[in-house]
Amino acid sequence: MLSPELFLQAVLLGTLEAATEFLPVSSTGHLLLAGHFLGFKGPPGKVFEIAIQLGAILAICVLYVQKLWSVVVDLPGNNTAGRQARNFTGAILAGFLPAAGLGLLLHDVITQYLFNPVVVCSMLIVGGLVILYLEQGRRPTATVYDIDAINWRLALKIGALQCLAMVPGVSRSGATIMGAMWLGVNRRIATEFSFFLAIPTMVGAVSLSLWEQRALLRVEDMALIGVGMATAFVVALVVVRWLVGFVARRTFTPFAWYRIGVGSLGLGLLALGF
């Protein structure tokens, strides 16, 4: 029987997942570090940390239901709305393909060798330095100011850069947003595109993880995952709304310094034997 402490940890980790999933700070990295330092003994194979991301994805579907529904309705049309819907769909699929391909090839290797606190902390620091570099004007001037202007070719390049986030600590949203900005996409549009690209990417990653760990999962594990997902959903609703407003006024520099601070603190604690 699962203890109340485990369910409390599931709530805390669900909150952490949603609070970091769409920020350029690496939710997977934060969950791995929190699980390590909290001694979380939930489902095996890091499946909990991955599965609860579905709660955050559901929040995106709810917040952007109008856009998603309009794409579905307009997709068959021969008018401008139909062409835009097909362009949007093609862009999301193109952005998803690199991660899907490499994920199937490298999933086991990454999970076995890279899902550890040292890698996470190191990548948090490296990613923070990259953000600082790009936010100091060392990137092209934005030329794309509409999400429907992202074609499949540009999306494919963004998707290729998203693959960097297969290394825990890099950050899927960070790689996608900063990569899109480096390719000339406006900050707000890059952020929103990362939301939409997260839907197939994370659903695919969660499905693969759950399938591979299906023999090890118990009914109690599903209860913990459910609690974490529900918590992530509620918190993500708030975080996504806040982030869209934040990027309209500010740069990602504060997140860069946050990454460097957390990564450095984590390495220090690990060096001390924690």
N, C-alpha and C positions, 0 to 999 in steps of 0.2 A: 504494500500500500504506500502511495506517495505521501510525503509529509507536507504540512502547511508551508514549511520553509521553501520547498521546491516550487510550490505554486506562487509564492511571493517572489522568488527569483525569476519565475517565468513572466510575471507582470513587469518586474524591473527590466528584464531583457527585452520584452516587447516594447516597453517605453523607449529604451535606448535604441532599438532597431528603427522605430518610426522617427525618432528625433534626429537620426543621422543618415537614414537611407537616401534622402534626396539632397542632402548637403554634401559638399565635396570633401568629406572627412572619413569615408569608408565605414559603413555600417557593419560589414562583415568583420573588419578589423576590430571595431569597438566591441562587438559581441564576443569575438574570440578572446580578447583581453579581459573583458568582464567575466566571461565564463571561467577563464584561468584563475583570476584573482578571487572570484567568489567561490570557486570549487564546485561549480554547477555540475550535477550528475544527472542530467536529463537524457533524452534519446541519444543513441550512439551515432558515431560518424559525423558529428557536427550537423546532423539533419535538423535539429531544432533551430539552430541559428539561421539556417537557410529557409526552412519551411515557414517561419513566422513572417518572412518577407511578403507572403501572399496577402497578409493583412494590409500592409502599406500599399500594395498594388491595387487592392480593392478600393482604397481611398482615392487613388488617382482616377479609377473608373467612375466613381461617384462624382468627384469634383468636375470631371471633364465629360460627363455623360452627354451633354448637348453636342459637343464636337464629335464624339465617337458615334453617336446615333446619327448625326447628319451625314457622316461618312458612309455609314451603312445604307442609309436611304438614298443618297445621291450617287452611289457607286455605279449603278447600271445606266445612269443618264448620259445623254449625248451633249448636254449643255455645258456651260462653264463650271457649274457646281459639280457635275459628274467628272469632268476632267481633273478638277482640283482634288476630288475624293480619290480618284485612281492614282494621282501623283502622290498624295499623302500616304496611301496604302503601300504603293511601291517603294517610297522612301523608307517607311518603317520596316518593311520586309528586307530591303537592301541593307539597312543598318543592323538588322538582326542576324543576317547570314554569317558574317565573320565569327561572331561569338558562338553561334550554333555549331559551326564546323569545328572550330578549335576546341570548343567545350567538350564535344564528343570525343575528340582525339586525346585531349590532355586532362580531362576531369580527374581521373584516378591519380595521375602523377601529381597534379597540383594539390589535391586533397591530402595525399600521403606525405609530401615533402615540404609544402609551403604553408600549410595551415598550422603555424606555430607563432608564438608571441614575438620572437626575435625578428622574424620576417615582417610581421605586421608593424612593429615599432619602427623598423628601418624604412619601410615604404611610406609610413606616415610622414617621416622627416623629409624623405626625398620628394614626395608629392607636394609638401608644403613649400619647398624651395622652388619647385617648378611653377607653382601658382604665383609665388612672389615674382618670379622672372617674367611671366606672361602679363601680370597685372601692372608691371612697370613700363608698359607700352611696347614691349618687344613682341608684338604680334600685328598682323595686317589690320587695316581699318575695316570695320564692319561694312559689308555690302548686302547682306541678307537680313531683311527686317520683317519678314512674313514667313510663318511656318510652312505655308503652301508653296513658298519659293525654294524650298529645299528639295532638289530633285534626287533621283536614285543614285546618281554618281557621287554627289556630295554626301549623301547619307551613307554610302558604302565606305567612304573615307572616314566618316565619323565612327561608323561601326568597327572599322579596323582599329581605330585608336581606343575604342571601348574595350577591346580585347586585353589591353594592358591591365585592366581591373581584375583579370583572372588571378593576378597575384594579390593575395589578401593584404589590405592596407593601402592599396593604390586608390580605390574608390571608383565604383562604376559611374556614379553621377559626376565625379570630378573629372575622370578621363573623358567622358562624353561632353560635358559642358566646356571644359577648357580646350578640348580638341576641336569642338565646333567653333569656338571663338577664334582659335588659331587659324581656322579655315575661312574666317570672314563672316561668321554668323553673329548677329546681335546678341548681347548678353542675355536678355530676357527670352528671346526666341530659342537660344541654345539651351536655356534652362528648361523651357517647356518641351522642347524636342526630347530632352533626356527623360522627361516624365513618360512620354508616349513610348519611347524606345525601351523603357524599363519593363513595359507590360509583357511583350513576348520574351524578352531576355530572361526576366526573373521567373516567369511562369515555366519556361523551359528548364531553367536550372533547378527549380524546386521539384518539378516533375521527375527529372532525372535522378535527383538525390533521393526522393521518396521511393522511387522504383528500386534503386540499388540497395536501399536499406530496408526493404519491405519485410524481409525475413526476420529482422531484428526488432522491429517495432512491436510494441505491446499496446493494449487498449489504454493503459495508463499514460503511455507516451502521447497518444492522440489527444488526451485530455490536456496535458501540458502544452502541446502545440496549439490547441484551440484557444487556451487562455492567452498565450503569447500573441497569436494572430489577432484576437479581438482587441487586445490592448494596443497593438501596432496600428490597427485600423483607426481607432479613435484618435490617437495621438497624431498620426500622419495627416488627418484632416486639418488639424490646426497648423502643423508645421509647413505643409505645402502652401497654404494660403499666405502664411507669413513670408515664406521664401520668395514667392512671386513679387510681393511688395518690396522686399529687401533688395532684390537685384535690380529693381527699377531705379533705386536711389544710391546704391553702394557697390563697392567692388568686393571681390572674394578674399581680399588681403587678410581680414580678421580670421578667416578659416585657415589660411596658410599658417599664421602664427599659432593658432590652436593646434593644428596638426603637429607642428614642430615641438610644441610644449608637451603634448600627450606622448608623442613618440619618445622624446628624451626622458620623460618621467618613467615611462614603461621600461626602457632599457636600463635606467638606473635601478629600478626595483628588481628587475630580473638579475642584474649583476649582484645585488645584495642577497639573492637566494629566494625571493618571494615567488 
